[in-house]
Amino acid sequence: MRFLVLSDVHSSNRTIAWANRLAREHGADAFIILGDIVNFSPADWAEEFLKSLDLPAYAVPGNCDPPAVVGYIERAATSLHQRKAEVGGKTFIGLGGSNPTIFDTPFELEEEAIAEKLGPLMEEGAVMVLHCPPYGILDKVRGGKSVGSTAILDLVKRYRPRVVLSGHIHEDRGVLENNGTLFMNPGAAKDGFSALLDIGDEIRGVLLDQVIG
């Protein structure tokens, strides 16, 4: 199964057309949306965006999404926020929002709350669909400081998921493999970035070239 992975749309209307075009060109079966669909408001734009996609979507909210966005995701896509689901023969486990930031954004969780919400869902070999990255992995802001979640890192070390998808940190786009786990940050969709995730006999993640214009 092939997914076009997007994160950090931030209410960018132009994302809709190029995302649908890339999905067609690359033969995607569905979208995975990693949060920050809107840019603080209006919350209902998330539903508009998700309904404009030509394929089914699996989504979580981001820290810049007000909590009301969760309801709009549920109206137009499959919400993975604080949920697990069987997708493409793999268990998907999701959580939106982020650990605390310096910006006091609408959807932030203390590390203890992240552990409490994600921990009971975890199982080995799953695909984690997150907004916030684990601490120290694709989580560096300008200046090189890591700002990811220590609670997520602890769970990754304990359960060794097969894939960890995250966005949130626009500056640390990338794909890497560590101890059998594929980590991927597709970059900010508002800037024309996306990625492909293939899940089958093999699992592969590839960043796509930036869409300009």
C-alpha positions as CSV (number, residue, x, y, z in Angstrom):
1,M,0.0,0.0,0.0
2,R,1.3,3.4,-0.9
3,F,0.7,6.6,1.0
4,L,1.3,10.2,0.1
5,V,2.4,11.8,3.4
6,L,1.8,15.4,4.2
7,S,2.3,17.5,7.3
8,D,2.1,21.2,8.3
9,V,-0.4,22.4,5.7
10,H,-1.1,25.5,7.7
11,S,-4.3,26.4,5.8
12,S,-2.4,26.5,2.4
13,N,-5.2,26.2,-0.2
14,R,-2.6,25.6,-3.0
15,T,-1.6,22.3,-1.3
16,I,-4.9,20.6,-2.4
17,A,-4.2,20.7,-6.2
18,W,-0.6,19.6,-6.1
19,A,-1.2,16.9,-3.5
20,N,-4.0,15.3,-5.6
21,R,-1.7,15.5,-8.6
22,L,1.2,13.9,-6.9
23,A,-1.1,11.1,-5.5
24,R,-2.2,10.3,-9.1
25,E,1.3,10.5,-10.6
26,H,2.8,8.2,-7.9
27,G,-0.1,5.8,-7.7
28,A,-0.9,6.4,-4.0
29,D,-3.7,4.5,-2.4
30,A,-4.3,7.0,0.5
31,F,-3.0,10.1,2.3
32,I,-1.5,10.3,5.7
33,I,-1.8,13.8,7.2
34,L,0.5,14.5,10.2
35,G,-1.2,17.6,11.6
36,D,-1.1,21.4,11.6
37,I,-3.8,21.2,8.9
38,V,-5.0,24.7,9.8
39,N,-3.0,27.7,11.0
40,F,-4.8,28.3,14.3
41,S,-8.2,29.0,12.7
42,P,-10.7,28.5,11.3
43,A,-11.0,24.9,12.6
44,D,-13.5,23.9,10.0
45,W,-11.0,24.4,7.2
46,A,-9.6,21.0,8.1
47,E,-12.8,19.4,7.0
48,E,-12.8,21.4,3.8
49,F,-9.2,20.4,3.1
50,L,-9.7,16.7,3.8
51,K,-12.9,16.5,1.7
52,S,-11.0,18.0,-1.2
53,L,-8.5,15.1,-1.3
54,D,-9.2,12.5,-4.0
55,L,-8.2,9.6,-1.8
56,P,-9.0,8.3,1.7
57,A,-7.0,10.1,4.4
58,Y,-5.7,9.1,7.8
59,A,-5.0,12.1,10.0
60,V,-4.0,13.5,13.3
61,P,-4.1,17.2,14.5
62,G,-1.0,19.3,15.1
63,N,-0.1,21.7,17.8
64,C,-1.3,24.7,15.7
65,D,-4.7,23.0,15.2
66,P,-7.2,23.9,17.9
67,P,-8.7,20.9,19.6
68,A,-11.9,21.4,17.7
69,V,-10.1,20.2,14.6
70,V,-10.3,16.6,15.8
71,G,-14.1,16.7,15.2
72,Y,-13.7,18.0,11.7
73,I,-11.1,15.3,10.9
74,E,-13.6,12.7,12.0
75,R,-16.2,14.1,9.6
76,A,-13.9,13.9,6.5
77,A,-11.2,11.2,7.2
78,T,-10.1,8.5,9.5
79,S,-8.8,10.1,12.7
80,L,-5.9,8.3,14.3
81,H,-5.6,10.7,17.2
82,Q,-5.4,8.6,20.4
83,R,-6.4,5.6,18.3
84,K,-5.1,2.5,16.6
85,A,-6.3,1.0,13.4
86,E,-5.4,-1.8,11.0
87,V,-4.2,-0.2,7.7
88,G,-2.5,-2.0,4.9
89,G,-1.9,-5.1,7.1
90,K,-0.1,-3.0,9.8
91,T,-1.2,-1.5,13.1
92,F,-1.3,2.3,12.9
93,I,-1.1,4.1,16.2
94,G,-1.7,7.9,16.3
95,L,-1.4,10.9,18.4
96,G,-1.7,14.6,17.5
97,G,-0.5,17.8,19.2
98,S,3.0,18.2,20.6
99,N,5.0,18.5,23.7
100,P,5.1,22.1,25.1
101,T,6.6,24.7,22.9
102,I,7.8,28.3,23.5
103,F,4.9,29.5,21.4
104,D,2.0,28.4,23.7
105,T,0.1,26.8,20.7
106,P,-3.4,25.5,21.1
107,F,-2.7,21.7,21.2
108,E,0.2,21.0,23.5
109,L,0.5,18.1,25.9
110,E,2.9,17.6,28.9
111,E,5.2,14.7,28.5
112,E,3.3,12.7,31.1
113,A,0.1,13.1,29.2
114,I,1.8,12.0,26.0
115,A,2.9,8.8,27.7
116,E,-0.5,8.3,29.3
117,K,-2.3,8.6,25.9
118,L,0.1,6.7,23.7
119,G,1.4,4.0,26.1
120,P,-1.8,1.9,26.3
121,L,-2.0,1.8,22.4
122,M,1.6,0.7,21.8
123,E,2.6,-2.6,20.3
124,E,5.8,-3.8,18.7
125,G,6.3,-3.3,15.0
126,A,3.5,-0.7,14.6
127,V,3.4,2.4,12.4
128,M,3.3,5.5,14.6
129,V,1.4,8.5,13.0
130,L,2.4,11.5,15.0
131,H,2.7,15.3,14.7
132,C,5.6,15.6,17.2
133,P,8.8,13.7,16.6
134,P,10.7,11.7,19.3
135,Y,13.4,13.6,21.0
136,G,16.7,13.6,19.1
137,I,15.3,12.3,15.8
138,L,14.3,14.7,13.0
139,D,13.5,17.3,15.7
140,K,16.2,20.0,15.4
141,V,15.2,23.6,15.0
142,R,17.4,26.4,13.7
143,G,20.5,26.4,15.9
144,G,20.5,22.7,16.2
145,K,18.5,22.3,19.3
146,S,16.3,19.2,19.7
147,V,12.7,19.9,20.7
148,G,11.0,16.5,20.2
149,S,9.2,14.5,22.9
150,T,11.1,12.5,25.4
151,A,8.0,10.4,26.2
152,I,7.7,9.4,22.5
153,L,11.4,8.5,22.4
154,D,10.9,6.3,25.5
155,L,8.1,4.5,23.8
156,V,10.0,4.1,20.6
157,K,12.9,2.5,22.5
158,R,10.6,0.2,24.4
159,Y,8.3,-1.0,21.5
160,R,10.5,-0.6,18.4
161,P,7.9,0.5,15.9
162,R,8.5,-0.3,12.3
163,V,7.8,3.3,11.2
164,V,7.6,6.6,13.0
165,L,6.0,9.4,10.9
166,S,6.2,13.0,12.3
167,G,6.1,16.6,11.1
168,H,6.1,19.7,13.3
169,I,9.7,20.6,12.8
170,H,9.8,22.3,9.4
171,E,13.6,22.6,9.4
172,D,14.4,18.9,9.9
173,R,12.9,17.2,6.9
174,G,14.3,13.7,6.3
175,V,14.2,10.0,6.2
176,L,16.5,7.7,8.3
177,E,16.6,4.2,9.6
178,N,17.8,3.4,13.1
179,N,17.6,0.0,14.9
180,G,15.1,-1.3,12.4
181,T,12.7,1.7,12.6
182,L,12.1,4.0,9.6
183,F,11.7,7.6,10.7
184,M,10.3,10.2,8.3
185,N,9.5,13.9,8.4
186,P,8.0,14.9,5.0
187,G,8.6,18.6,5.5
188,A,6.0,21.3,5.5
189,A,3.3,20.9,2.9
190,K,2.8,24.7,2.9
191,D,6.2,25.0,1.4
192,G,5.5,22.3,-1.2
193,F,7.1,19.3,0.5
194,S,5.7,15.7,0.8
195,A,6.9,12.1,0.9
196,L,5.9,8.6,-0.1
197,L,5.5,5.7,2.3
198,D,5.3,2.1,0.9
199,I,4.1,-0.6,3.2
200,G,4.2,-4.2,1.9
201,D,6.7,-7.0,2.0
202,E,9.2,-4.2,2.4
203,I,8.8,-0.8,3.9
204,R,10.2,2.2,2.1
205,G,10.1,6.0,2.7
206,V,11.1,8.5,0.0
207,L,11.0,12.3,0.1
208,L,9.5,14.0,-2.9
209,D,10.9,17.1,-4.6
210,Q,9.6,20.4,-3.6
211,V,6.6,21.7,-5.6
212,I,7.1,25.3,-6.7
213,G,4.2,27.6,-7.5
